[in-house]
């Protein structure tokens, strides 16, 4: 895969490169399926719970999160772990780092919502 613009962002290791391409393909197929289901449901039952552009931005963010989670939980970056205890320790550390990142993201989104609500130009 040396003739593609995507090869700039992929690692040199062929195994990891192939696995990441699988993850990208899986995320694309899941995103397409979820988008089609949303479009079918929104035309069948027009509830207008969420706007279409907001939904598709969630789909893109969901695809990125899916790829990162698949990469983290596949254990490909733990090439220096030799025992199952080392692997479990590294996975636990990754899980808590991910949990911390999610909590930070949710807190940031909350503060952005509060700031937007209290701003003079913010619509409620």
Secondary structure, DSSP 8 states (H G I E B T S, - for coil): -TTSGGGGTS-S-HHHHHHHHHHHHHHHHHHHHHHHHHHHHHHHS---SS-HHHHHHHHHHHHHHHHHHHHHHHTTT-TT--SHHHHHHHHHHHHHHHHHHHHHHHHHHHHHHHHHHHSTT---
